[in-house]
Amino acid sequence: MAPSLSTAPATETNQDIQFNDVDHSDGEATATTHGFKVNLQKLPRPPTFNDKHEEREYLKGRLALAFRVFGRNGYDEGVAGHITLRDPIKPDHFWVNPFGMPFSHIKKSDLILVDHAGTVVDGGKNRLLNIAAFMIHSAIHEARPDVLCAAHSHSIYGRSFSTLGQELDISTQDSCAFYKDHVVYKSQGVVLAKEEGHTIAHALGDRKALILQNHGILTVGQTIEGCVFWFNALENCCRAQLLADAAATGRGIHVTVIDDEDAEFTYKSVGTPRAGWFSGLPAFALAGREAGSEVYE
């Protein structure tokens, strides 16, 4: 029997998601994932807010945790990498990490707020802005009103796979989350021009993931947790494909791909925005427990 997905409220900090507010209004659709039959409509939903200032503070705390997740996974290298959050009060502004600060040290008060022109208008003491982060993320947030969060880093397997200039093979259940939902962009190197940012946003289109050739990977999400989960999932899919391709070559065979019908069905279970948000919660809970209250300062 599948375990219940509705649990008691989390207790680590007052920033944690509450799981007792479960939605049952969408019918009884089910899907099978990881060997369990799951009622998708019984998954909890992200919290909602009547007060935009309260929402801003909550989301900034989640963004700070997102950087702790990235730091824990080893996604920072030098000064590269950025995650942005669309501001709920000023939707044409976004919060981002200050340039040069290690991911694992970032607190809520360190985040900086950037306007549509690339001017830092609020935030912590370090107000250095990564120009590449602004060029890419401002264009994506402008082109995609549905995107709350966007993430990019030079993770080792993502950037290794990006050198191939190919989309993922849909060859594992996890890769089905990116079935017809990712694309390759022929990268031009460090993005310092506004036109390049808009070209990247155009290439992304309505998808949730982009492989920047010879550069790395980028994901977007309707939630911070979903965006970060998609990044980690894509990184792991790149790793799995590199291993599978090497093993197949050594055996003189080809990797077996999943047929379109099965891939599309699985995508509806593991590739939706709600599935991404829910799948991202464990990493945030772990990062929150490790960081303690400091991350919310």
C-alpha positions in Angstrom: 0.0 0.0 0.0 1.4 3.4 -0.9 2.3 5.7 1.9 0.1 8.7 2.6 1.4 12.0 1.2 -0.5 14.0 3.8 1.5 14.3 7.0 1.6 16.3 10.2 2.9 19.8 10.0 6.6 20.2 9.8 8.2 21.6 12.9 11.9 22.5 12.2 11.2 26.3 11.8 8.3 28.5 11.3 9.4 28.8 7.6 8.6 25.2 6.8 5.7 24.2 4.5 2.6 23.0 6.3 1.4 19.7 4.9 -2.0 19.5 6.6 -3.6 21.9 4.1 -4.2 19.4 1.4 -6.3 20.1 -1.7 -9.0 17.6 -2.6 -11.0 19.7 -5.1 -9.7 18.4 -8.4 -11.2 15.0 -8.6 -9.6 11.6 -8.2 -7.0 11.4 -11.0 -4.1 9.1 -10.2 -0.8 8.3 -11.7 1.9 5.7 -10.9 5.3 7.0 -10.0 8.3 5.3 -8.3 6.2 2.2 -8.0 3.4 3.9 -6.1 -0.1 4.9 -7.2 -0.4 8.6 -6.2 -3.5 10.7 -6.1 -2.1 13.8 -7.6 -4.9 16.0 -6.3 -4.0 15.0 -2.7 -0.6 16.6 -2.9 -0.3 19.8 -0.8 0.0 23.1 -2.6 2.5 26.0 -2.2 1.3 28.5 0.4 -0.6 31.6 -0.7 -0.6 35.1 0.8 -3.0 38.0 1.1 -0.2 40.3 2.1 2.4 40.9 -0.6 5.0 42.1 1.9 4.6 38.9 3.9 4.9 36.9 0.7 8.1 38.8 -0.2 9.7 38.0 3.2 8.7 34.3 3.0 10.0 34.0 -0.6 13.3 35.7 0.3 13.8 33.1 3.0 13.1 30.3 0.5 15.6 31.9 -1.9 18.3 32.0 0.7 17.6 28.3 1.4 17.8 27.6 -2.4 21.4 28.9 -2.3 22.2 26.6 0.7 20.8 23.7 -1.4 23.1 24.7 -4.3 26.1 25.1 -2.0 25.4 21.7 -0.4 25.3 20.1 -3.9 28.6 21.7 -4.9 27.1 23.9 -7.6 29.2 27.0 -6.8 32.6 27.4 -8.5 34.4 30.6 -8.1 31.9 33.4 -8.7 29.7 31.6 -11.3 26.1 30.8 -10.8 22.9 32.6 -9.8 19.3 32.1 -8.8 16.7 34.8 -9.2 13.3 35.5 -7.6 10.7 37.7 -9.2 9.6 40.2 -6.6 5.9 39.9 -5.7 5.5 43.6 -5.0 7.4 44.9 -8.0 7.1 42.2 -10.7 9.7 43.9 -13.0 12.3 43.6 -10.2 14.1 40.4 -9.0 16.1 39.3 -6.1 19.5 37.7 -6.7 22.7 36.7 -4.9 25.4 39.3 -4.5 28.3 38.7 -6.8 31.2 36.8 -5.2 29.5 35.5 -2.1 29.6 31.7 -1.6 26.2 30.0 -1.8 26.6 28.3 1.5 27.0 31.6 3.4 24.0 33.5 1.9 21.3 34.7 4.3 18.0 36.4 3.5 19.5 39.8 4.3 22.3 39.3 1.8 20.0 39.2 -1.2 19.9 42.2 -3.5 17.0 43.6 -5.4 17.6 44.6 -9.1 15.3 46.7 -11.2 14.5 46.3 -14.9 17.5 48.5 -15.9 20.0 46.5 -13.9 20.3 48.9 -11.0 20.6 47.5 -7.5 17.8 49.3 -5.5 17.8 47.3 -2.2 19.4 44.5 -0.3 22.5 43.6 1.7 25.9 45.3 2.2 27.5 43.6 -0.8 25.6 45.1 -3.8 27.8 43.8 -6.5 25.7 42.5 -9.4 26.8 39.7 -11.8 26.1 41.3 -15.2 25.7 37.9 -16.9 23.1 37.1 -14.3 21.2 40.3 -15.0 21.3 39.8 -18.8 20.0 36.3 -18.7 17.5 36.5 -15.9 16.0 39.9 -16.7 15.2 38.7 -20.2 13.7 35.4 -19.0 11.6 37.1 -16.3 10.4 39.7 -18.9 9.5 37.0 -21.5 7.9 34.5 -19.0 5.4 36.1 -16.6 4.7 32.6 -15.3 8.3 32.2 -14.1 8.9 33.0 -10.4 12.4 31.7 -10.2 15.3 30.9 -12.6 18.6 29.1 -11.8 21.9 28.7 -13.6 25.2 27.3 -12.5 28.3 25.7 -14.0 27.6 22.3 -12.4 30.1 19.6 -13.4 27.8 17.2 -15.2 25.6 19.8 -16.8 28.5 21.6 -18.3 30.1 18.3 -19.4 27.0 17.2 -21.1 26.5 20.6 -22.7 29.7 20.1 -24.7 27.8 17.5 -26.8 25.3 20.1 -28.1 22.5 17.5 -27.7 19.2 17.2 -25.9 18.8 14.5 -23.3 17.8 11.0 -24.4 14.6 10.2 -22.6 16.0 6.9 -21.3 15.1 6.9 -17.5 11.9 7.7 -15.6 13.6 10.8 -14.2 14.5 12.1 -17.6 10.8 11.9 -18.5 10.3 15.1 -16.5 12.1 16.9 -19.4 10.2 15.2 -22.2 9.6 17.9 -24.8 10.3 20.4 -22.0 14.0 21.3 -22.6 16.1 22.6 -25.4 19.7 23.2 -26.4 21.0 26.7 -27.0 24.1 27.3 -29.0 25.9 29.4 -26.4 28.1 32.3 -27.3 30.1 32.3 -24.1 29.8 34.7 -21.2 26.5 36.6 -21.6 27.4 40.3 -21.3 25.1 41.7 -24.0 21.4 42.4 -23.6 20.6 40.9 -27.0 22.2 37.6 -26.0 20.0 37.5 -22.9 16.9 37.9 -25.1 18.1 35.3 -27.5 18.5 32.8 -24.6 15.0 33.7 -23.4 13.6 33.2 -26.9 15.3 29.8 -27.2 13.9 28.7 -23.8 10.4 29.5 -25.0 7.7 27.9 -22.8 10.0 25.1 -21.6 11.4 24.7 -18.1 15.0 23.8 -18.9 17.8 24.9 -21.2 21.1 23.3 -22.0 23.6 26.1 -22.9 26.1 24.5 -25.3 29.6 24.5 -23.9 28.4 26.4 -20.9 26.0 24.6 -18.5 22.3 24.3 -17.7 19.5 26.6 -16.7 16.0 25.9 -15.3 13.0 27.9 -14.4 10.0 27.3 -12.2 6.7 28.7 -10.9 8.1 28.1 -7.5 11.6 28.4 -6.0 11.5 24.8 -4.9 10.4 23.5 -8.3 13.1 25.5 -10.1 15.8 24.2 -7.8 14.5 20.6 -8.0 14.5 20.8 -11.8 18.1 22.0 -11.8 19.2 19.2 -9.6 17.2 16.7 -11.6 18.6 17.9 -14.9 22.1 17.8 -13.5 21.6 14.2 -12.4 20.0 13.3 -15.7 23.1 14.6 -17.5 25.3 12.5 -15.2 23.2 9.4 -15.8 23.3 9.9 -19.6 27.1 10.4 -19.6 27.5 7.1 -17.6 25.0 5.3 -19.8 26.6 6.5 -23.0 30.0 5.4 -21.8 28.7 2.0 -20.7 26.8 1.5 -24.0 29.9 2.4 -26.0 32.0 0.0 -24.0 29.5 -2.8 -24.8 29.0 -1.9 -28.4 25.3 -1.2 -28.0 22.9 1.8 -27.9 21.1 3.2 -24.9 17.5 2.2 -24.9 15.1 5.1 -25.0 11.6 5.3 -23.6 8.8 5.4 -26.3 6.9 8.6 -26.7 3.6 7.3 -25.2 5.2 6.1 -22.0 7.4 9.2 -21.8 4.4 11.5 -22.1 2.4 9.6 -19.5 5.3 9.7 -17.0 5.8 13.4 -17.7 2.3 14.0 -16.4 3.3 12.5 -13.1 6.8 13.8 -12.6 7.2 16.8 -14.9 4.5 19.2 -13.8 5.1 22.4 -11.8 3.3 21.0 -8.8 5.3 17.8 -8.9 8.5 19.8 -9.1 7.6 22.0 -6.1 6.7 18.9 -4.0 9.8 17.0 -5.1 11.9 20.0 -4.0 10.7 20.1 -0.5 13.0 17.5 1.1 16.2 19.3 0.0 14.9 22.5 1.4 13.9 20.9 4.7 17.4 19.4 5.0 19.1 22.7 4.1 16.9 24.5 6.6 17.7 22.1 9.4 21.5 22.4 8.7 21.5 26.2 8.4 19.2 26.9 11.4 17.7 30.3 12.0 20.8 32.1 10.6 19.6 31.7 7.0 16.5 33.8 7.7 18.4 36.7 9.2 
